[in-house]
Amino acid sequence: MADEPFSPQSFPYAVEVKAGQRYWWCACGQSSKQPFCDGSHAGSSFSPVEYVATESALVYFCGCKLSEGKPLCDGSHSQLS
């Protein structure tokens, strides 16, 4: 696995989250359960990023894996060609 994450898509994942629930965002981009971790990062330098929902709401998880605001989208995908 490379030192740079794989970008599975160039737009965010819209996910309905539930207050108090923990979510583990895939940082490597290799998970088959995007945007969440399935353990595909094993043996790499990547680790999933925990997100705890403070309220039940629609949130946008980064799909390009380049967001400075990981695990949430900050618009970094607009820089992709």
Number of C-alpha atoms within 10 A of each C-alpha: 14 9 9 13 18 17 18 17 15 18 19 21 18 15 12 12 19 15 12 12 12 13 18 16 26 30 29 25 25 20 18 13 13 18 27 20 22 16 15 19 19 11 9 11 13 18 17 19 14 15 17 13 16 12 11 12 12 12 15 18 25 31 27 24 29 22 17 12 13 17 24 19 22 16 16 18 19 10 8 10 5
